[in-house]
Amino acid sequence: MKFCKLSKDGGPESTVWAYTLVEIKSLFSVILLRFEDGSRDAYHSHAFNSISWLLSGELHEFIDHQGAGSLTINIHRPSKRPIITRRTTFHKVVSWGRSWVLTLRGPWARTWTEADLVTGEWRVLTSGRKRVSQ
């Protein structure tokens, strides 16, 4: 459990800071995210489904449809309309300048996937960003 904590969201190379209001991974999380300009070179899925609102800034979401040979690019600007991210969404998010996002996350699954675009390495991760043997 976490309450009122500041930390990186997505590992040490991440350009995203999380102001966690409450995180109970078995139930839900409420987090204010601060995306700094740019992104790290990794596509990833999530251990949770989420609903988010972009409060300020601009985000470009690159969704890789694994195996389908296509890429979708969504441009997000502040709106009352939420951004839905499913566990199965495999994406990379790039911030244009600083962006703020309020996100509500559902319960965590045991694992999620990450792919490093520089090395081509695929990883299956679990809580604490620990690698799972494949």
C-alpha positions as CSV (number, residue, x, y, z in Angstrom):
1,M,0.0,0.0,0.0
2,K,1.1,3.5,-0.7
3,F,-0.4,6.8,0.5
4,C,0.7,10.3,-0.5
5,K,4.0,9.2,-2.1
6,L,6.2,10.7,-4.9
7,S,8.1,8.2,-7.1
8,K,9.0,7.4,-10.7
9,D,6.3,5.6,-12.6
10,G,7.7,3.0,-15.0
11,G,11.2,2.5,-13.6
12,P,14.3,4.6,-13.2
13,E,14.6,5.5,-17.0
14,S,11.0,6.8,-17.0
15,T,10.2,10.4,-17.7
16,V,7.0,10.1,-15.7
17,W,6.6,11.0,-12.0
18,A,3.7,9.6,-9.9
19,Y,2.1,11.5,-7.1
20,T,0.3,8.6,-5.5
21,L,-2.7,9.6,-3.5
22,V,-3.6,6.0,-2.7
23,E,-2.5,2.7,-4.1
24,I,-3.9,-0.6,-2.9
25,K,-2.8,-2.9,-5.8
26,S,-5.4,-5.6,-5.1
27,L,-8.2,-3.0,-5.3
28,F,-7.4,0.4,-7.0
29,S,-5.0,3.4,-7.3
30,V,-5.5,7.1,-7.6
31,I,-2.5,8.9,-9.0
32,L,-1.5,12.2,-10.5
33,L,1.1,11.7,-13.2
34,R,3.6,14.3,-14.3
35,F,5.0,13.5,-17.8
36,E,8.2,15.3,-18.6
37,D,9.0,16.1,-22.2
38,G,9.8,13.0,-24.3
39,S,9.6,9.3,-23.5
40,R,11.8,6.3,-22.8
41,D,12.5,3.8,-25.6
42,A,10.1,1.1,-24.5
43,Y,6.7,-0.1,-25.5
44,H,4.7,-1.7,-22.6
45,S,1.5,-3.2,-21.5
46,H,0.1,-2.6,-18.0
47,A,-0.7,-4.8,-15.0
48,F,-4.0,-2.9,-14.6
49,N,-6.9,-1.3,-16.6
50,S,-7.1,2.5,-16.2
51,I,-9.2,5.5,-16.9
52,S,-7.3,8.8,-17.1
53,W,-7.9,12.4,-17.8
54,L,-5.2,14.6,-19.4
55,L,-5.4,17.8,-17.4
56,S,-2.7,19.8,-19.3
57,G,-0.1,19.3,-22.1
58,E,-0.2,17.0,-25.0
59,L,0.5,13.2,-25.3
60,H,1.1,11.1,-28.4
61,E,0.3,7.5,-27.8
62,F,1.8,4.9,-30.2
63,I,-0.1,1.7,-30.0
64,D,1.6,-1.4,-31.4
65,H,-1.0,-4.0,-32.6
66,Q,1.3,-7.0,-31.9
67,G,1.3,-9.4,-34.9
68,A,-1.1,-7.2,-36.9
69,G,1.7,-5.3,-38.5
70,S,0.1,-1.9,-37.8
71,L,0.6,1.1,-35.6
72,T,-2.0,3.5,-34.3
73,I,-1.2,7.0,-33.2
74,N,-3.6,8.7,-30.8
75,I,-3.0,12.4,-30.0
76,H,-4.4,13.3,-26.6
77,R,-5.2,16.9,-25.5
78,P,-7.0,18.1,-22.3
79,S,-10.6,17.0,-22.4
80,K,-13.5,15.8,-20.2
81,R,-13.4,12.7,-22.3
82,P,-11.3,10.0,-20.5
83,I,-8.5,8.0,-21.9
84,I,-9.1,4.2,-21.5
85,T,-6.1,2.0,-21.2
86,R,-6.6,-1.7,-21.0
87,R,-4.1,-4.3,-19.7
88,T,-3.7,-5.6,-23.2
89,T,-2.8,-2.2,-24.7
90,F,0.8,-2.3,-25.9
91,H,2.0,1.2,-26.3
92,K,4.5,4.0,-25.9
93,V,3.5,7.5,-24.7
94,V,5.4,10.6,-25.7
95,S,4.8,13.9,-23.9
96,W,5.2,17.2,-25.8
97,G,6.5,19.4,-23.0
98,R,5.2,18.7,-19.5
99,S,1.8,17.0,-19.2
100,W,-0.4,16.3,-16.2
101,V,-2.7,13.3,-16.0
102,L,-5.1,12.1,-13.3
103,T,-5.4,8.3,-13.5
104,L,-7.6,5.8,-11.7
105,R,-6.2,2.3,-11.9
106,G,-8.0,-1.0,-11.3
107,P,-6.6,-4.1,-9.6
108,W,-3.2,-5.3,-10.7
109,A,-2.6,-8.5,-12.6
110,R,0.6,-10.5,-11.7
111,T,2.6,-9.5,-14.8
112,W,2.9,-7.2,-17.8
113,T,5.2,-6.9,-20.8
114,E,7.9,-4.4,-21.9
115,A,9.9,-4.3,-25.1
116,D,13.1,-2.2,-25.3
117,L,13.3,-0.5,-28.8
118,V,17.0,0.0,-28.6
119,T,18.1,-3.5,-27.7
120,G,15.0,-5.4,-29.1
121,E,14.8,-7.2,-25.7
122,W,11.4,-8.3,-24.4
123,R,10.7,-8.6,-20.7
124,V,7.9,-10.0,-18.6
125,L,7.7,-8.0,-15.3
126,T,6.0,-8.4,-12.0
127,S,5.6,-6.3,-8.9
128,G,8.6,-4.1,-8.2
129,R,9.5,-4.4,-11.9
130,K,11.2,-7.7,-11.2
131,R,11.8,-10.0,-14.2
132,V,9.8,-13.2,-14.5
133,S,11.6,-16.3,-15.8
134,Q,10.3,-17.2,-19.3
